[in-house]
Amino acid sequence: MAGIWAFVATLVLGQLLSIADVRAEQSGKACTAGPSHREFGGTPWLVYACDDGRSVVAVSAPGSAAFPFYFFVSWGPLGLELRGEGTGPREATDAAYDELKHLNQANLAALFEAAQAAGAGTK
């Protein structure tokens, strides 16, 4: 039975990553480097770096209380830009949002660099 749930979680994660990729591509970005493993709001997330050199996508990890959900995080002219989408439980996604919204430009750069380094380690 556990094998079935792992398979289902893998399928859902794949679909969530596809949705995040489509959203990123709509803004002219590809977010495929990584993932680095992080915790936001007390739940595990997979962070991928985008090819613009400054944005990341944080995808809730399979088994996370926030699964399935993703956040697109970038730094723009007005500061932090944070958008999320998914059907993960609101309590868990709100907790992650509350933590992510306090990122500054240096924090975002560190997330980006960690995701890039994690991706480089898997090639």
ZINOR-V224756 format. One record per residue. N is the residue number from 0. PSI is psi as a letter, one per 40 degrees, with the letter a starting at -180 (* if undefined). NEAR is the number of other C-alpha atoms within 10 Angstrom. Layout:
n:N psi:PSI near:NEAR
n:N psi:PSI near:NEAR
//
This chain:
n:0 psi:d near:5
n:1 psi:d near:7
n:2 psi:d near:8
n:3 psi:d near:9
n:4 psi:d near:12
n:5 psi:d near:13
n:6 psi:d near:11
n:7 psi:d near:13
n:8 psi:d near:17
n:9 psi:d near:14
n:10 psi:d near:13
n:11 psi:d near:15
n:12 psi:d near:19
n:13 psi:d near:12
n:14 psi:d near:13
n:15 psi:d near:20
n:16 psi:d near:22
n:17 psi:d near:12
n:18 psi:d near:15
n:19 psi:d near:24
n:20 psi:d near:19
n:21 psi:d near:15
n:22 psi:d near:16
n:23 psi:d near:19
n:24 psi:d near:13
n:25 psi:d near:10
n:26 psi:e near:9
n:27 psi:f near:11
n:28 psi:i near:18
n:29 psi:h near:21
n:30 psi:g near:26
n:31 psi:e near:18
n:32 psi:h near:23
n:33 psi:a near:24
n:34 psi:i near:25
n:35 psi:i near:20
n:36 psi:h near:18
n:37 psi:i near:18
n:38 psi:h near:16
n:39 psi:h near:19
n:40 psi:f near:18
n:41 psi:e near:15
n:42 psi:i near:18
n:43 psi:i near:21
n:44 psi:i near:26
n:45 psi:h near:18
n:46 psi:h near:30
n:47 psi:h near:29
n:48 psi:i near:30
n:49 psi:i near:26
n:50 psi:e near:17
n:51 psi:e near:12
n:52 psi:e near:14
n:53 psi:e near:18
n:54 psi:i near:23
n:55 psi:i near:32
n:56 psi:h near:32
n:57 psi:h near:30
n:58 psi:h near:29
n:59 psi:h near:31
n:60 psi:i near:23
n:61 psi:h near:20
n:62 psi:e near:13
n:63 psi:i near:17
n:64 psi:e near:19
n:65 psi:e near:28
n:66 psi:h near:24
n:67 psi:h near:23
n:68 psi:i near:25
n:69 psi:i near:26
n:70 psi:h near:22
n:71 psi:h near:22
n:72 psi:h near:24
n:73 psi:i near:21
n:74 psi:h near:17
n:75 psi:a near:11
n:76 psi:d near:6
n:77 psi:e near:6
n:78 psi:a near:11
n:79 psi:h near:17
n:80 psi:h near:14
n:81 psi:h near:16
n:82 psi:i near:13
n:83 psi:i near:16
n:84 psi:i near:16
n:85 psi:a near:18
n:86 psi:e near:11
n:87 psi:i near:17
n:88 psi:h near:13
n:89 psi:d near:13
n:90 psi:d near:12
n:91 psi:d near:20
n:92 psi:d near:27
n:93 psi:d near:16
n:94 psi:d near:15
n:95 psi:d near:22
n:96 psi:d near:17
n:97 psi:d near:13
n:98 psi:d near:14
n:99 psi:d near:19
n:100 psi:e near:13
n:101 psi:e near:10
n:102 psi:i near:18
n:103 psi:a near:12
n:104 psi:d near:15
n:105 psi:d near:9
n:106 psi:d near:12
n:107 psi:d near:19
n:108 psi:d near:19
n:109 psi:d near:12
n:110 psi:d near:25
n:111 psi:d near:28
n:112 psi:d near:20
n:113 psi:d near:21
n:114 psi:d near:28
n:115 psi:d near:23
n:116 psi:d near:16
n:117 psi:d near:19
n:118 psi:d near:17
n:119 psi:d near:12
n:120 psi:e near:10
n:121 psi:e near:9
n:122 psi:* near:5
//
